[in-house]
């Protein structure tokens, strides 16, 4: 699928794709000495991954998809739908006020503020 988002964190790189997958790999080896194609982990969320927001380490966060908002924990390889976004897909997720709120933007132009 097409790359929709790419985020680099202290410990890992995370990619969200149009085919509903999140790909990530850890930065735990010297890239000059690692294999040419580093191994990665794939998690499938079934809908286009439009936006990624993770903590500073890139371990857990919120992902906006064509279906809604997901909580994702990359360490445990776990995801759970937090809120469906019918009728309009989430296209952007942003943290506000020191992670107390999330702002989501939807394909319809609607903005939602979430108290977390």
PyMOL commands that set and color helices and strands:
alter all, ss='L'
color gray80, all
select strands_A, chain A and resi 3-8+12-17+21-26+41-44+49-54+60-65+68-73+78-84+90-96+101-106+111-115
alter strands_A, ss='S'
color yellow, strands_A
deselect
rebuild
show_as cartoon
